[in-house]
């Protein structure tokens, strides 16, 4: 995929509340990385927070690849994923 078509999405997920608490979109990778590093510094002592920077063509793709952040219940999403029947 052409990297110039990629967008960057900063997701912040709180495992205590099982909620996505922030979602930001960036077209500039340097700006995205700077913002990611800032959030990591601000939240370094909060082990219940996931701070993830994802590059993708769209937020719709991110919602598929990182569905557990968008369902409102990460544990349910993980258990569902583990029960998927794969067809050869």
C-alpha positions, -999 to 999 in steps of 0.1 A, spaced: 0 0 0 12 35 -8 22 50 25 11 85 13 -25 71 15 -22 60 51 -38 79 79 -27 76 115 -52 69 143 -44 75 180 -66 53 202 -68 55 239 -87 27 257 -95 25 294 -97 -11 305 -113 -2 338 -144 13 321 -139 -9 289 -144 23 268 -125 40 240 -119 74 257 -102 92 228 -98 88 190 -77 112 169 -68 111 132 -36 124 117 -25 127 81 11 136 92 30 107 107 55 129 126 26 148 142 9 115 151 41 101 167 47 132 187 11 131 200 14 94 208 47 100 227 30 128 246 1 106 257 25 78 267 43 102 289 11 116 305 -3 81 311 29 61 319 16 52 354 -19 41 343 -15 4 335 -53 2 328 -48 25 297 -39 13 262 -25 40 240 -22 27 204 -11 44 172 -23 26 141 -16 34 105 -44 25 81 -63 36 50 -95 44 70 -111 43 104 -134 16 91 -104 -7 87 -91 1 122 -126 -7 135 -121 -42 120 -85 -48 130 -89 -33 165 -126 -41 171 -121 -47 208 -115 -9 213 -148 0 196 -172 -26 210 -175 -12 245 -166 -46 260 -130 -58 251 -133 -90 271 -165 -100 251 -147 -92 218 -117 -113 227 -138 -143 238 -158 -140 206 -127 -139 185 -113 -170 202 -145 -189 192 -144 -182 155 -146 -213 133 -120 -210 105 -129 -224 71 -101 -238 51 
